[in-house]
Amino acid sequence: MDENNPLACAMRWLDTPAEWSWRAAALYSPRARLRIPARDLIIDGRIKILAHHWYEARLLYAGEPPTTLRRTGNDQRVIDESVLDFIVPPAGVPRLALPSGSRVELKRTRVLSFVGGSIVDELQLETWTPL
């Protein structure tokens, strides 16, 4: 994979979600936007987005890594679908009403949109299923 190709780097780094916030930091535009409709969450700006990803990596990826269902990309977009089973930590999950200690499955589709080699928009489509 070409180290100078931002989309190729994103495709590879999605394999290590716990490290995404620091590996992919340079890929985000300073004015990038993250949208997570299931939690009514919109975050603007690279620093705030990376802080959110760092926090969620500690929260969600402390145990087993997610299972990749599909990953594909082209010149402008990377789509990553994964599933993760985990126990809701004591702090809970931001903007989600699930009791701590409950076992849940998170199915997430991430759509990373690139312009000029930078991520300008990230859409996360989430389905949370109590198990």
N, C-alpha and C positions, 0 to 999 in steps of 0.2 A: 504494500500500500504506500502511496506517495505521502511523505511527511509534510509536503507543502500544499497538499490538497485538504482544505478545511472540512469538506464533506466526508472524505475518506477517514480523516481523524475522528470526526464525530461518530461515524459508523463503528469504528473500532472501540472508542472510549465508552460507548453505551454498554459495552460488555462489563464494565466495572462501575456500576451506578454509585457505589459508596465513594468513589474518587472523582465523579463527574464534576463537582463544583470547582475543584482546583485544576483538573486536566483541561477542562473546556473553557476556562475563564477567558482566554484570549479570543475565543470564537464569538462571544456575545458582543453585539454592538452596544455602545454606551447607552443608546436609546431603545434597547430591545424591550419587548413586552412579553410577559408570561400570562396566559389565561387558563384558568382551571374552572370551567363552568359548573361542575358538580358541587364545588365548594364556594361558588360565587366569589372567586378570587381573581383579581387582576393585579399584577405587580409590574411596575415600570422601572426600567433602568438596570443596567448590568449588575451593579453592586447589590441591589436589593434582590434581584433574581438569584444571584450566586449565594447570598446569605440564606435565602429560602431553600435552595437545593442542598446546601451544607446541613441545615437543620433537619430537613427530611431524610437525608442520607443517614444521619445519626439515629433518627427515629425509626425508620422503616427497614434499613438494611443492616441492622445489628446482627441478625441471624443469617438465615439462608438467603442467597442472592435470588433475584427474580428469575423466572424461566422466560426466555425469549420465545415468543410465538412467531413473530415475523419482523424482519427489518429490511427495508429497501430504501433506495435513494436515487435521485437524479441531480441535475445541475442546480436545482433550486430548493430541494426539499429532502428531508430524511424523515421516514416514518418508522417508528419503533413501537411494537406491540409486545407487552409482557404481562405476566401474571405473578403474583406474590402472595403467599399465605404467611400471616404473622399474627402475633398477639399484640393487641393495642397496648402500648406502654402506659405507665401511670399518668404521664402528662397528657395523654390523649393525642388526637390528630387535629391540627388546626382546622376550624370551621367544619368539623364533622362530629355528629352526635353518636359516637359509639362508646360504650362503657369500657373503661380500662380493664384489661385482663381478658376481654373477649377475643375470640379467634375470628379473623376475617380474611377474605380473599380480595385483593385489589387487582383488577384488570385495568391496565393503563395503556392508552395509545398516545404517544408523543409525536407531534408533528412539528419539526424544526424547519422554519423557512429561512433561507439564506438569500442575501443580496450582497454582491461584491465580496463574497467569502466570509461574511459575518452573519450570525444568527440575529435576525431582526424580530422574529415572532416565534413563540413557542406555545402551542396549544396542547393541553393535556386533557384527554377525555378519559374520565375515570368511572369505573363501576365498582362499588363497594358491596360485598356480599357477606353478611354474617354467616359463619359456619357452625 
